[in-house]
């Protein structure tokens, strides 16, 4: 799980709307770790905001892994990240039968 701290909600919104490669990397990593632990959901992010006492966890249920990996594969392809494409495709094939 990746810990992210934001100064304000706008900073949070801009990171997730920008299709930042770090977000894609975290999604793929979270799914891979969940599979290794035989978990039913992938814990992806822990979000905290300046001035707030609470932190929020974002998890992805198993039924959404296939779509998330396909989107990640497309993002890697668009950015010409060949090694990440290969690793994500292999993980995608395992998820299909898992």
N, C-alpha and C positions, 0 to 999 in steps of 0.2 A: 504494500500500500504506500502510495506517495503522499507525503504531507505537503499541503499547500497553504500558505498564509497570505491573506489579502488585506490591503489597507482599507478597501471599500468594495461594495458590490459591483461597481463599474469595472474595477480591475479584474474581478472574477469573470464577469461577463465577457470582457474583451479577450481573455485567454481562451475561453471555450468557444467563442465565435470565430476566432482566427484560424481554426484548424491547425493549431500548433503541433508540431511533430512530437513534442514531449508528451502531449495528451495521448496521441496514438501509441507511442511506446509504452506508456503506463497501462493502457487498456490491454495490449497484448501481453505484457508482463503479468498483469493481474490475473488474466485468464489462465496463463500457463501455471502460475503458482497455485491457483485454485484447483486445477486438475491434478497437480502433484500432491495436494493435500486431500484429494477426493472430496472437495467441497461442492456444495450445490449453488454457491454464488461466489463471485469474484470480488473481493474488496479492492477497490481501485484507488480511492482518494480519501484523505481526511482533510477537510476544509476548516480553516479557522479565519476569523476576521478580527482586525484590530479593534479593541474596545469591547469585544464580546467574550463572555466567559465560556460559551458553548463551542464545541467543535462538531462538525457534521461528517458522517461517513457516507460515501457513495459506493454502492455495491451493484454489481450486474448479475442478475439471475442467470442460471445455466441456459434457460430457453432463449436468451438473447445473445449468447456467445457467438453463434454462427453468423448472425448479421453483423455483429461488431467486428468480427475478424474479416469478413468480406469488405467492410468499409475501410478497415485498417490496411488491408491488402491493396485496395484501390488508391489509398492515400500514399502508400509507399511507392506504388507504381508511378503515380503522378510526380513524385519527387525523385524518381530514378534511384531508389535505394534498394539495390538488387539483393543484397544479403538479407535485409529485413523482409523483402518479399518472399524469399525462399523459406525463411524460418516461419513466417506467418502462414504461408501456404501449407507447410508440413503440419503446423498446429491445427489449422482449419480442417485438414483431412482427418486428424485424430478426433476432433470435436464431432465430426459427422457420424462417427461410429461409437462415440463414448456414451 
